[in-house]
Each structure stands twice: as C-alpha cells, then as structure tokens.
Amino acid sequence: MDHSIIEAGKTLLIQVKRGENETEFPTTVIDRFDNSVVVEPVLYEGKMVNFNISGIGKQVSLFHEALGKMIIWKEIEIKAGYYKKKKLCHVIYINGDGIEFNRRRDYRQYLGLEGKAEHYGAEKVSVIVRDVSNNGIGLIVDNVAGFDNGRRMIVYFTDENGKYRFSLECKQVRSRVMQNGRVEVGCVVVNPPQALSQYVAFKQLAEKRRMLGE
C-alpha cells in the first residue's frame, strides 16, 4: 500500500529498533505530500527527538492502522522541519509501499535477564527472561523438557539491583526451537499485577533516555 492511505489527524507510530531493543513514539499527522508525511513534532522531556542518529543495526519504521489492518513502512527517513515555514514538525520521507504486518498490540521490552521458572510440583530451572510486556513474557530455555504449551509456571526475576522483584504466574502459549538449539518460550501472564505495567513503562522511558543521549 502507498502512503496515500495516511490522512491528516490520524495517529502514526514511529518505532526505533536496535538489536533486541525497541522504542516507540506516537505522533499525529498534520499533512501529506507525494513522498512525505508531516507530523506533530515528537518530543521527549521537552526535547525534540533526533531520529537521524546513526548506529549499527538501527532501524526506524513507521506503523499505521488503516482499513482494519496494521501497515508498516521500513524505508523511511525522519527530519526536523517547519510546516509552512512556521510550525515546528517532523517530516517523514517514505520510499516504497507499506506492507501488512501482523503486529502484537502490546509493547514488548527486551530484558535479557537471568531468572527462574518453576512448574507446579517441579524444581526451579534457570531461564533467560528475554522480553516482557504488560501481559506477556518471553523466555529462553536450554531444554524444552517440561515446557509444554498450555502448562502453567511461576517465573521469577529481579531488576535494578532488587528494586523490581517479580514472581509471575504464567501460562505457556507457544515455543520455538532456535538455530542454536535453545528454545524460545512465549507465555501470557495470569492476572498481571499493576507493578508489571509500571515496570514496562519505566524500562521504556529508560530506553528513550538512552537513545536521546547518544
């Protein structure tokens, strides 16, 4: 799909991704031209976000929900500017058509922390807490034994020198064997606590600060 489906007043989501880390910035469309979209300036803590910072593996993508579908444009460039020489804005230059993208609605925060998983009636096993969202968690395990879809477990992990401590009841919903032989396990969190969403928000803010400080 070309970007003509983007209309003034609609919300866009700019995603900046580097490796496993990703940060999202919502903004609103002001106007659209042949090869660009003008949006409200993306600010963070009163500062205009600079999307032109280079880095190894850095990707900037644009998401837009239209016609009941989520569309992504990957070949974009974003620069600061002035709309009609008066209003501060960001200009998104788009090359190529967008494609339909099956995107999870919940923001996923990469962690890469050591943790433990305990199936009911079994001993705790070491896992890597790969990522977390408001109601889900991704794990990396060495051995698939015991990790069956539909099975429940308790996942334990801490962060920020013990400031955040979690013991989350989870239900496994998917698994995938990776190229290195380890297994990626996806779970939904049963009755997720409010502290989990606060933690995800904290981590996202920290990631934005890191990117703006580069």
MDAnalysis code that builds the backbone (N, CA, C; Angstrom):
import MDAnalysis as mda
import numpy as np

u = mda.Universe.empty(642, n_residues=214, atom_resindex=np.repeat(np.arange(214), 3), trajectory=True)
u.add_TopologyAttr("name", ["N", "CA", "C"] * 214)
u.add_TopologyAttr("resid", np.arange(1, 215))
u.add_TopologyAttr("resname", ["MET", "ASP", "HIS", "SER", "ILE", "ILE", "GLU", "ALA", "GLY", "LYS", "THR", "LEU", "LEU", "ILE", "GLN", "VAL", "LYS", "ARG", "GLY", "GLU", "ASN", "GLU", "THR", "GLU", "PHE", "PRO", "THR", "THR", "VAL", "ILE", "ASP", "ARG", "PHE", "ASP", "ASN", "SER", "VAL", "VAL", "VAL", "GLU", "PRO", "VAL", "LEU", "TYR", "GLU", "GLY", "LYS", "MET", "VAL", "ASN", "PHE", "ASN", "ILE", "SER", "GLY", "ILE", "GLY", "LYS", "GLN", "VAL", "SER", "LEU", "PHE", "HIS", "GLU", "ALA", "LEU", "GLY", "LYS", "MET", "ILE", "ILE", "TRP", "LYS", "GLU", "ILE", "GLU", "ILE", "LYS", "ALA", "GLY", "TYR", "TYR", "LYS", "LYS", "LYS", "LYS", "LEU", "CYS", "HIS", "VAL", "ILE", "TYR", "ILE", "ASN", "GLY", "ASP", "GLY", "ILE", "GLU", "PHE", "ASN", "ARG", "ARG", "ARG", "ASP", "TYR", "ARG", "GLN", "TYR", "LEU", "GLY", "LEU", "GLU", "GLY", "LYS", "ALA", "GLU", "HIS", "TYR", "GLY", "ALA", "GLU", "LYS", "VAL", "SER", "VAL", "ILE", "VAL", "ARG", "ASP", "VAL", "SER", "ASN", "ASN", "GLY", "ILE", "GLY", "LEU", "ILE", "VAL", "ASP", "ASN", "VAL", "ALA", "GLY", "PHE", "ASP", "ASN", "GLY", "ARG", "ARG", "MET", "ILE", "VAL", "TYR", "PHE", "THR", "ASP", "GLU", "ASN", "GLY", "LYS", "TYR", "ARG", "PHE", "SER", "LEU", "GLU", "CYS", "LYS", "GLN", "VAL", "ARG", "SER", "ARG", "VAL", "MET", "GLN", "ASN", "GLY", "ARG", "VAL", "GLU", "VAL", "GLY", "CYS", "VAL", "VAL", "VAL", "ASN", "PRO", "PRO", "GLN", "ALA", "LEU", "SER", "GLN", "TYR", "VAL", "ALA", "PHE", "LYS", "GLN", "LEU", "ALA", "GLU", "LYS", "ARG", "ARG", "MET", "LEU", "GLY", "GLU"])
u.atoms.positions = np.array([
    [0.841, -1.190, 0.000],
    [0.000, 0.000, 0.000],
    [0.879, 1.243, 0.000],
    [0.492, 2.261, -0.797],
    [1.249, 3.503, -0.755],
    [0.737, 4.358, 0.401],
    [1.462, 5.416, 0.706],
    [1.147, 6.190, 1.909],
    [-0.027, 7.143, 1.719],
    [-0.718, 7.050, 0.583],
    [-1.902, 7.887, 0.377],
    [-3.029, 7.515, 1.345],
    [-2.935, 6.334, 1.978],
    [-3.958, 5.938, 2.945],
    [-3.814, 6.701, 4.264],
    [-2.682, 7.398, 4.445],
    [-2.446, 8.158, 5.669],
    [-3.157, 9.502, 5.553],
    [-4.014, 9.803, 6.504],
    [-4.811, 11.016, 6.462],
    [-4.447, 11.953, 7.608],
    [-4.649, 13.249, 7.380],
    [-4.403, 14.245, 8.419],
    [-5.261, 13.946, 9.640],
    [-4.674, 14.117, 10.823],
    [-5.384, 13.871, 12.067],
    [-5.239, 12.458, 12.596],
    [-4.721, 11.541, 11.767],
    [-4.560, 10.156, 12.194],
    [-3.279, 9.988, 13.017],
    [-3.268, 8.931, 13.809],
    [-2.114, 8.636, 14.656],
    [-1.166, 7.678, 13.947],
    [0.122, 7.996, 14.002],
    [1.174, 7.117, 13.492],
    [2.064, 6.701, 14.663],
    [2.737, 5.593, 14.479],
    [3.662, 5.106, 15.493],
    [5.033, 4.920, 14.859],
    [6.004, 5.659, 15.370],
    [7.385, 5.540, 14.896],
    [8.118, 4.587, 15.826],
    [8.707, 3.564, 15.264],
    [9.442, 2.578, 16.065],
    [10.928, 2.657, 15.731],
    [11.736, 2.824, 16.759],
    [13.192, 2.808, 16.615],
    [13.693, 1.524, 17.247],
    [14.403, 0.737, 16.477],
    [14.850, -0.575, 16.950],
    [16.339, -0.723, 16.702],
    [17.029, -1.235, 17.735],
    [18.452, -1.565, 17.597],
    [18.672, -2.901, 18.268],
    [18.976, -3.903, 17.464],
    [19.106, -5.243, 18.010],
    [17.779, -5.690, 18.603],
    [17.797, -6.070, 19.871],
    [16.582, -6.523, 20.549],
    [15.822, -5.371, 21.199],
    [16.444, -4.196, 21.277],
    [15.822, -3.063, 21.948],
    [14.953, -2.273, 20.982],
    [13.781, -1.871, 21.446],
    [12.912, -1.068, 20.604],
    [12.192, -0.021, 21.443],
    [11.949, 1.137, 20.844],
    [11.255, 2.227, 21.495],
    [10.238, 2.793, 20.517],
    [9.086, 3.194, 21.033],
    [8.006, 3.651, 20.166],
    [7.603, 5.076, 20.518],
    [7.312, 5.862, 19.480],
    [6.928, 7.252, 19.639],
    [5.651, 7.504, 18.842],
    [4.516, 7.764, 19.494],
    [3.296, 8.102, 18.754],
    [3.314, 9.562, 18.319],
    [2.676, 9.864, 17.212],
    [2.553, 11.237, 16.733],
    [1.297, 11.359, 15.871],
    [0.941, 12.580, 15.505],
    [-0.286, 12.840, 14.757],
    [0.044, 13.483, 13.417],
    [-0.652, 13.070, 12.367],
    [-0.402, 13.573, 11.013],
    [-0.945, 14.996, 10.872],
    [-0.105, 15.876, 10.331],
    [-0.526, 17.245, 10.016],
    [-0.922, 17.354, 8.553],
    [-0.084, 16.807, 7.673],
    [-0.329, 16.914, 6.231],
    [0.426, 15.803, 5.517],
    [0.067, 15.580, 4.256],
    [0.711, 14.535, 3.462],
    [1.031, 15.075, 2.077],
    [2.210, 14.687, 1.558],
    [2.640, 15.108, 0.228],
    [3.022, 13.869, -0.585],
    [3.575, 14.072, -1.779],
    [3.832, 12.958, -2.693],
    [4.729, 11.882, -2.082],
    [5.802, 12.294, -1.425],
    [6.740, 11.297, -0.886],
    [7.029, 11.513, 0.592],
    [6.167, 12.250, 1.282],
    [6.440, 12.539, 2.687],
    [5.150, 12.779, 3.459],
    [5.280, 12.659, 4.776],
    [4.179, 12.927, 5.691],
    [4.695, 13.884, 6.754],
    [3.958, 14.951, 7.008],
    [4.319, 15.920, 8.035],
    [3.543, 15.574, 9.300],
    [4.259, 15.466, 10.419],
    [3.620, 15.074, 11.679],
    [3.972, 16.070, 12.770],
    [3.177, 16.014, 13.828],
    [3.478, 16.824, 15.002],
    [4.878, 16.477, 15.510],
    [5.620, 17.457, 16.023],
    [6.974, 17.163, 16.492],
    [6.964, 16.135, 17.609],
    [7.837, 15.154, 17.510],
    [7.944, 14.124, 18.542],
    [8.886, 14.646, 19.617],
    [8.331, 14.859, 20.805],
    [9.095, 15.419, 21.911],
    [9.238, 14.396, 23.021],
    [10.341, 14.499, 23.727],
    [10.531, 13.668, 24.910],
    [11.206, 14.527, 25.971],
    [10.535, 14.697, 27.109],
    [11.008, 15.545, 28.196],
    [11.352, 16.935, 27.680],
    [10.476, 17.455, 26.800],
    [10.624, 18.808, 26.281],
    [11.623, 18.966, 25.156],
    [12.298, 17.884, 24.775],
    [13.294, 17.943, 23.717],
    [12.780, 17.249, 22.465],
    [13.138, 17.796, 21.312],
    [12.743, 17.193, 20.049],
    [13.620, 15.975, 19.771],
    [12.999, 14.862, 19.464],
    [13.730, 13.625, 19.245],
    [14.489, 13.703, 17.918],
    [15.752, 13.316, 17.948],
    [16.578, 13.271, 16.749],
    [16.603, 11.846, 16.219],
    [15.921, 11.623, 15.097],
    [15.848, 10.281, 14.513],
    [16.991, 10.011, 13.544],
    [17.905, 10.970, 13.380],
    [18.981, 10.806, 12.400],
    [20.258, 10.248, 13.000],
    [20.228, 9.926, 14.294],
    [21.418, 9.361, 14.924],
    [21.704, 7.990, 14.336],
    [22.916, 7.805, 13.861],
    [23.273, 6.533, 13.228],
    [23.731, 5.539, 14.282],
    [23.696, 4.286, 13.912],
    [24.153, 3.240, 14.816],
    [24.054, 1.892, 14.141],
    [24.893, 0.970, 14.585],
    [24.912, -0.357, 13.991],
    [23.588, -1.077, 14.282],
    [22.957, -1.562, 13.247],
    [21.740, -2.328, 13.414],
    [20.515, -1.504, 13.744],
    [20.600, -0.200, 13.608],
    [19.468, 0.645, 13.963],
    [18.460, 0.688, 12.825],
    [17.179, 0.509, 13.152],
    [16.110, 0.530, 12.162],
    [15.005, 1.468, 12.639],
    [14.493, 2.281, 11.729],
    [13.381, 3.162, 12.037],
    [12.227, 2.783, 11.118],
    [11.079, 2.459, 11.712],
    [9.917, 2.009, 10.947],
    [8.709, 2.856, 11.311],
    [7.728, 2.847, 10.415],
    [6.500, 3.608, 10.617],
    [5.311, 2.660, 10.569],
    [4.447, 2.750, 11.587],
    [3.243, 1.919, 11.650],
    [1.999, 2.793, 11.538],
    [0.998, 2.267, 10.824],
    [-0.274, 2.972, 10.690],
    [-1.385, 1.941, 10.558],
    [-2.442, 2.122, 11.351],
    [-3.578, 1.210, 11.277],
    [-4.641, 1.812, 10.374],
    [-4.968, 1.122, 9.289],
    [-5.952, 1.607, 8.321],
    [-6.673, 0.422, 7.699],
    [-7.915, 0.611, 7.394],
    [-8.727, -0.422, 6.743],
    [-8.723, -1.719, 7.554],
    [-8.636, -1.577, 8.870],
    [-8.639, -2.744, 9.742],
    [-7.344, -3.533, 9.731],
    [-6.280, -2.956, 9.161],
    [-5.003, -3.642, 9.070],
    [-3.896, -2.758, 9.615],
    [-2.818, -3.384, 10.102],
    [-1.636, -2.661, 10.524],
    [-0.640, -2.661, 9.363],
    [-0.249, -1.461, 8.936],
    [0.668, -1.306, 7.803],
    [2.007, -0.784, 8.314],
    [3.091, -1.318, 7.751],
    [4.424, -0.881, 8.151],
    [5.198, -0.405, 6.929],
    [5.924, 0.714, 7.102],
    [6.883, 1.192, 6.100],
    [8.260, 1.138, 6.749],
    [9.190, 0.448, 6.113],
    [10.522, 0.282, 6.683],
    [11.546, 1.236, 6.075],
    [11.333, 1.639, 4.826],
    [12.292, 2.522, 4.168],
    [11.860, 3.966, 4.379],
    [12.196, 4.507, 5.555],
    [11.804, 5.874, 5.871],
    [13.002, 6.658, 6.408],
    [12.879, 7.964, 6.332],
    [13.859, 8.890, 6.898],
    [13.081, 10.005, 7.572],
    [13.507, 10.413, 8.749],
    [12.767, 11.413, 9.509],
    [13.691, 12.594, 9.818],
    [13.214, 13.790, 9.487],
    [13.978, 15.009, 9.746],
    [13.093, 16.049, 10.420],
    [13.723, 16.911, 11.215],
    [13.004, 18.028, 11.815],
    [12.807, 19.118, 10.773],
    [11.728, 19.878, 10.888],
    [11.474, 20.942, 9.926],
    [10.406, 21.894, 10.430],
    [9.941, 22.734, 9.519],
    [8.881, 23.683, 9.831],
    [7.782, 23.553, 8.781],
    [6.573, 23.322, 9.235],
    [5.431, 23.212, 8.323],
    [4.990, 24.606, 7.913],
    [4.973, 24.830, 6.604],
    [4.639, 26.145, 6.031],
    [5.497, 27.253, 6.632],
    [6.739, 26.875, 6.941],
    [7.763, 27.792, 7.447],
    [7.415, 28.412, 8.796],
    [6.429, 27.839, 9.487],
    [6.005, 28.415, 10.763],
    [5.978, 27.403, 11.896],
    [5.369, 26.252, 11.661],
    [5.120, 25.287, 12.737],
    [6.207, 24.226, 12.785],
    [6.807, 24.068, 13.959],
    [7.814, 23.037, 14.138],
    [7.192, 21.662, 13.923],
    [7.889, 20.786, 13.239],
    [7.331, 19.472, 12.915],
    [8.444, 18.475, 12.643],
    [8.057, 17.224, 12.462],
    [8.926, 16.201, 11.888],
    [8.378, 15.842, 10.517],
    [9.270, 15.620, 9.578],
    [8.879, 15.210, 8.227],
    [9.377, 13.793, 8.004],
    [8.443, 12.901, 7.662],
    [8.784, 11.505, 7.410],
    [8.817, 11.274, 5.908],
    [9.990, 10.965, 5.378],
    [10.148, 10.694, 3.948],
    [10.012, 9.189, 3.735],
    [9.105, 8.804, 2.853],
    [8.767, 7.401, 2.661],
    [9.174, 6.936, 1.272],
    [9.922, 5.853, 1.213],
    [10.316, 5.242, -0.059],
    [9.664, 3.868, -0.156],
    [8.910, 3.650, -1.209],
    [8.286, 2.344, -1.398],
    [6.936, 2.240, -0.710],
    [6.300, 1.106, -0.929],
    [4.968, 0.861, -0.383],
    [5.051, 0.197, 0.983],
    [4.022, 0.403, 1.778],
    [3.913, -0.280, 3.052],
    [3.356, -1.683, 2.855],
    [3.585, -2.537, 3.817],
    [3.091, -3.912, 3.739],
    [2.273, -4.213, 4.995],
    [1.337, -5.126, 4.859],
    [0.537, -5.532, 6.008],
    [1.432, -6.278, 6.989],
    [1.221, -5.986, 8.256],
    [2.112, -6.527, 9.267],
    [1.295, -7.035, 10.440],
    [1.536, -8.281, 10.834],
    [0.830, -8.877, 11.963],
    [1.586, -8.510, 13.230],
    [1.214, -7.394, 13.810],
    [1.963, -6.831, 14.925],
    [1.209, -6.988, 16.231],
    [1.906, -7.437, 17.254],
    [1.287, -7.509, 18.566],
    [0.970, -6.095, 19.048],
    [-0.157, -5.948, 19.720],
    [-0.573, -4.635, 20.181],
    [0.217, -4.173, 21.404],
    [0.698, -5.096, 22.219],
    [1.401, -4.715, 23.431],
    [2.881, -4.479, 23.143],
    [3.372, -3.389, 23.697],
    [4.786, -3.071, 23.585],
    [5.599, -4.133, 24.322],
    [6.626, -4.653, 23.687],
    [7.490, -5.661, 24.302],
    [8.842, -5.028, 24.620],
    [9.258, -5.139, 25.852],
    [10.529, -4.586, 26.290],
    [11.565, -5.690, 26.414],
    [12.652, -5.556, 25.679],
    [13.732, -6.549, 25.775],
    [14.422, -6.404, 27.127],
    [14.727, -7.547, 27.763],
    [15.393, -7.549, 29.058],
    [16.716, -8.300, 29.025],
    [16.667, -9.593, 28.687],
    [17.882, -10.412, 28.710],
    [18.391, -10.666, 30.118],
    [17.475, -10.829, 31.074],
    [17.846, -11.034, 32.475],
    [17.804, -12.513, 32.847],
    [18.637, -12.888, 33.802],
    [18.575, -14.245, 34.341],
    [17.366, -14.370, 35.268],
    [16.708, -15.516, 35.210],
    [15.550, -15.752, 36.061],
    [15.374, -17.233, 36.329],
    [14.270, -17.565, 36.972],
    [13.931, -18.951, 37.272],
    [12.488, -19.210, 36.846],
    [12.224, -20.438, 36.426],
    [10.857, -20.874, 36.123],
    [10.567, -22.119, 36.950],
    [9.376, -22.138, 37.534],
    [9.003, -23.251, 38.389],
    [7.642, -23.780, 37.960],
    [7.633, -24.985, 37.384],
    [6.375, -25.651, 37.097],
    [5.844, -26.259, 38.392],
    [4.535, -26.303, 38.492],
    [3.934, -26.823, 39.718],
    [4.392, -28.265, 39.971],
    [4.926, -28.489, 41.161],
    [5.377, -29.822, 41.524],
    [6.754, -30.169, 41.026],
    [7.471, -29.192, 40.451],
    [8.810, -29.456, 39.913],
    [9.799, -28.446, 40.486],
    [11.084, -28.720, 40.284],
    [12.119, -27.821, 40.772],
    [12.247, -26.606, 39.852],
    [12.804, -25.544, 40.410],
    [13.066, -24.350, 39.609],
    [14.189, -24.632, 38.615],
    [14.052, -24.066, 37.415],
    [15.096, -24.187, 36.394],
    [15.508, -22.787, 35.950],
    [16.745, -22.671, 35.543],
    [17.264, -21.376, 35.106],
    [16.740, -21.031, 33.716],
    [16.370, -19.785, 33.535],
    [15.896, -19.294, 32.241],
    [16.476, -17.906, 32.008],
    [16.384, -17.455, 30.773],
    [16.648, -16.060, 30.437],
    [15.301, -15.398, 30.163],
    [15.012, -14.333, 30.887],
    [13.796, -13.567, 30.627],
    [14.120, -12.638, 29.457],
    [13.684, -13.071, 28.273],
    [14.057, -12.358, 27.046],
    [13.362, -11.014, 26.929],
    [12.040, -11.002, 27.112],
    [11.293, -9.753, 26.994],
    [10.029, -9.849, 27.822],
    [9.405, -8.699, 28.028],
    [8.200, -8.646, 28.840],
    [7.289, -7.554, 28.305],
    [5.988, -7.760, 28.464],
    [5.004, -6.737, 28.108],
    [4.035, -6.615, 29.278],
    [2.987, -5.830, 29.101],
    [2.023, -5.643, 30.182],
    [1.328, -6.941, 30.576],
    [1.244, -7.893, 29.638],
    [0.543, -9.142, 29.964],
    [1.199, -10.380, 29.371],
    [2.473, -10.281, 29.043],
    [3.163, -11.433, 28.472],
    [4.639, -11.429, 28.814],
    [5.269, -12.573, 28.624],
    [6.693, -12.694, 28.915],
    [7.306, -13.721, 27.975],
    [8.521, -13.456, 27.533],
    [9.248, -14.372, 26.666],
    [10.473, -14.915, 27.374],
    [10.687, -16.208, 27.270],
    [11.794, -16.868, 27.948],
    [12.691, -17.571, 26.940],
    [13.941, -17.754, 27.309],
    [14.867, -18.619, 26.574],
    [15.293, -19.727, 27.523],
    [15.123, -20.982, 27.103],
    [15.478, -22.123, 27.956],
    [16.432, -23.035, 27.191],
    [17.238, -23.776, 27.955],
    [18.211, -24.680, 27.337],
    [17.581, -25.984, 26.884],
    [16.537, -26.401, 27.581],
    [15.946, -27.709, 27.324],
    [14.432, -27.569, 27.295],
    [13.804, -28.110, 26.275],
    [12.361, -27.979, 26.126],
    [11.593, -28.885, 27.078],
    [12.276, -29.826, 27.710],
    [11.600, -30.780, 28.591],
    [10.816, -30.053, 29.677],
    [9.533, -30.352, 29.772],
    [8.677, -29.741, 30.765],
    [7.997, -28.474, 30.303],
    [8.510, -27.883, 29.233],
    [7.925, -26.649, 28.715],
    [6.943, -27.003, 27.598],
    [5.710, -27.231, 27.999],
    [4.656, -27.643, 27.067],
    [3.600, -26.546, 26.966],
    [3.101, -26.319, 25.762],
    [2.054, -25.322, 25.572],
    [0.835, -25.669, 26.412],
    [0.312, -24.666, 27.096],
    [-0.832, -24.847, 27.973],
    [-0.461, -25.075, 29.428],
    [0.807, -25.375, 29.679],
    [1.240, -25.648, 31.053],
    [1.515, -24.333, 31.791],
    [1.220, -24.319, 33.083],
    [1.429, -23.132, 33.893],
    [2.723, -23.231, 34.690],
    [3.266, -22.065, 35.012],
    [4.515, -21.997, 35.770],
    [4.570, -20.667, 36.496],
    [5.496, -20.552, 37.423],
    [5.815, -19.287, 38.071],
    [7.185, -18.848, 37.564],
    [7.272, -17.605, 37.073],
    [8.538, -17.055, 36.587],
    [9.026, -16.016, 37.590],
    [10.274, -16.161, 38.019],
    [10.872, -15.257, 38.997],
    [12.014, -14.480, 38.326],
    [12.060, -13.172, 38.561],
    [13.226, -12.393, 38.133],
    [13.245, -11.065, 38.885],
    [14.433, -10.472, 38.966],
    [14.609, -9.171, 39.610],
    [15.375, -8.257, 38.655],
    [15.266, -6.956, 38.903],
    [15.966, -5.973, 38.071],
    [16.261, -4.738, 38.924],
    [17.167, -3.922, 38.402],
    [17.560, -2.671, 39.068],
    [18.004, -2.933, 40.515],
    [18.930, -3.895, 40.650],
    [19.514, -4.219, 41.954],
    [18.453, -4.541, 43.011],
    [17.417, -5.247, 42.583],
    [16.389, -5.682, 43.523],
    [15.240, -4.717, 43.697],
    [15.299, -3.563, 43.025],
    [14.186, -2.605, 43.135],
    [12.895, -3.208, 42.598],
    [13.027, -3.993, 41.533],
    [11.875, -4.673, 40.943],
    [12.047, -6.173, 41.144],
    [11.065, -6.795, 41.798],
    [11.076, -8.231, 42.040],
    [9.738, -8.804, 41.597],
    [9.797, -9.832, 40.774],
    [8.562, -10.401, 40.247],
    [8.513, -11.907, 40.454],
    [7.340, -12.387, 40.796],
    [7.010, -13.814, 40.745],
    [5.668, -13.878, 40.030],
    [5.696, -14.201, 38.752],
    [4.544, -14.088, 37.876],
    [3.986, -15.461, 37.514],
    [2.700, -15.651, 37.744],
    [2.061, -16.876, 37.278],
    [1.822, -16.740, 35.778],
    [2.306, -17.710, 35.013],
    [2.260, -17.621, 33.550],
    [1.705, -18.913, 32.951],
    [1.152, -18.775, 31.765],
    [0.679, -19.923, 31.006],
    [1.385, -19.934, 29.654],
    [2.064, -21.018, 29.358],
    [2.798, -21.114, 28.095],
    [1.828, -21.226, 26.924],
    [2.077, -20.421, 25.882],
    [1.189, -20.437, 24.714],
    [1.923, -20.799, 23.418],
    [3.230, -20.737, 23.428],
    [3.959, -21.101, 22.209],
    [5.417, -21.400, 22.549],
    [6.081, -22.106, 21.640],
    [7.506, -22.367, 21.783],
    [8.121, -22.520, 20.403],
    [9.419, -22.217, 20.315],
    [10.117, -22.289, 19.031],
    [11.565, -22.649, 19.281],
    [12.059, -23.670, 18.560],
    [13.463, -24.043, 18.665],
    [14.293, -23.082, 17.833],
    [15.305, -22.485, 18.453],
    [16.160, -21.524, 17.783],
    [17.310, -22.235, 17.072],
    [18.032, -21.489, 16.252],
    [19.123, -22.078, 15.465],
    [20.230, -22.625, 16.354],
    [20.426, -22.035, 17.521],
    [21.484, -22.503, 18.421],
    [21.037, -23.669, 19.299],
    [19.814, -24.158, 19.061],
    [19.325, -25.307, 19.802],
    [18.554, -24.960, 21.060],
    [18.650, -23.733, 21.510],
    [17.881, -23.317, 22.669],
    [16.429, -23.090, 22.252],
    [15.558, -22.919, 23.217],
    [14.130, -22.849, 22.932],
    [13.569, -21.516, 23.419],
    [12.845, -20.857, 22.547],
    [12.155, -19.622, 22.897],
    [10.726, -19.967, 23.313],
    [10.331, -19.535, 24.495],
    [9.020, -19.857, 25.061],
    [8.233, -18.567, 25.282],
    [7.012, -18.539, 24.791],
    [6.151, -17.385, 24.984],
    [5.025, -17.709, 25.942],
    [4.757, -16.795, 26.877],
    [3.734, -17.021, 27.893],
    [2.844, -15.795, 28.048],
    [1.612, -16.031, 28.469],
    [0.758, -14.943, 28.932],
    [0.828, -14.937, 30.451],
    [0.768, -13.742, 31.021],
    [0.799, -13.608, 32.477],
    [-0.638, -13.685, 32.992],
    [-0.868, -14.571, 33.918],
    [-2.193, -14.740, 34.501],
    [-2.415, -13.650, 35.554],
    [-3.483, -12.864, 35.402],
    [-3.767, -11.763, 36.330],
    [-2.538, -10.882, 36.546],
    [-2.045, -10.233, 35.487],
    [-0.822, -9.427, 35.612],
    [-0.986, -8.305, 36.638],
    [-0.015, -8.131, 37.517],
    [-0.090, -7.082, 38.530],
    [0.169, -5.707, 37.913],
    [-0.335, -4.679, 38.581],
    [-0.107, -3.319, 38.104],
    [1.375, -2.986, 38.075],
    [2.122, -3.572, 38.998],
    [3.563, -3.312, 39.056],
    [4.259, -3.719, 37.770],
    [3.708, -4.681, 37.034],
    [4.335, -5.123, 35.787],
    [4.240, -4.032, 34.730],
    [3.061, -3.426, 34.576],
    [2.920, -2.349, 33.583],
    [3.754, -1.145, 33.980],
    [3.882, -0.874, 35.279],
    [4.730, 0.231, 35.738],
    [6.195, -0.055, 35.419],
    [6.583, -1.294, 35.556],
    [7.956, -1.694, 35.247],
    [8.241, -1.546, 33.755],
    [7.317, -1.995, 32.904],
    [7.489, -1.878, 31.457],
    [7.606, -0.405, 31.063],
    [6.761, 0.452, 31.655],
    [6.822, 1.880, 31.359],
    [8.167, 2.465, 31.793],
    [8.659, 2.053, 32.955],
    [9.956, 2.519, 33.442],
    [11.075, 2.130, 32.479],
    [11.066, 0.887, 32.018],
    [12.114, 0.420, 31.118],
    [12.059, 1.151, 29.781],
    [10.839, 1.435, 29.296],
    [10.718, 2.139, 28.029],
    [11.249, 3.569, 28.152],
    [10.933, 4.241, 29.257],
    [11.443, 5.597, 29.468],
    [12.971, 5.590, 29.539],
    [13.535, 4.585, 30.202],
    [14.987, 4.475, 30.297],
    [15.602, 4.277, 28.922],
    [14.931, 3.499, 28.064],
    [15.437, 3.264, 26.715],
    [15.382, 4.546, 25.888],
    [14.321, 5.324, 26.053],
    [14.218, 6.595, 25.327],
    [15.331, 7.553, 25.766],
    [15.577, 7.598, 27.064],
    [16.652, 8.465, 27.551],
    [17.998, 8.046, 26.968],
    [18.215, 6.733, 26.904],
    [19.486, 6.234, 26.353],
    [19.647, 6.642, 24.896],
    [18.563, 6.505, 24.116],
    [18.644, 6.855, 22.707],
    [18.845, 8.338, 22.495],
    [18.187, 9.166, 23.302],
    [18.328, 10.607, 23.156],
    [19.696, 11.080, 23.622],
    [20.332, 10.296, 24.478],
    [21.633, 10.703, 24.980],
    [22.786, 10.265, 24.113],
    [22.509, 9.546, 23.012],
    [23.582, 9.046, 22.155],
    [24.214, 10.173, 21.355],
])
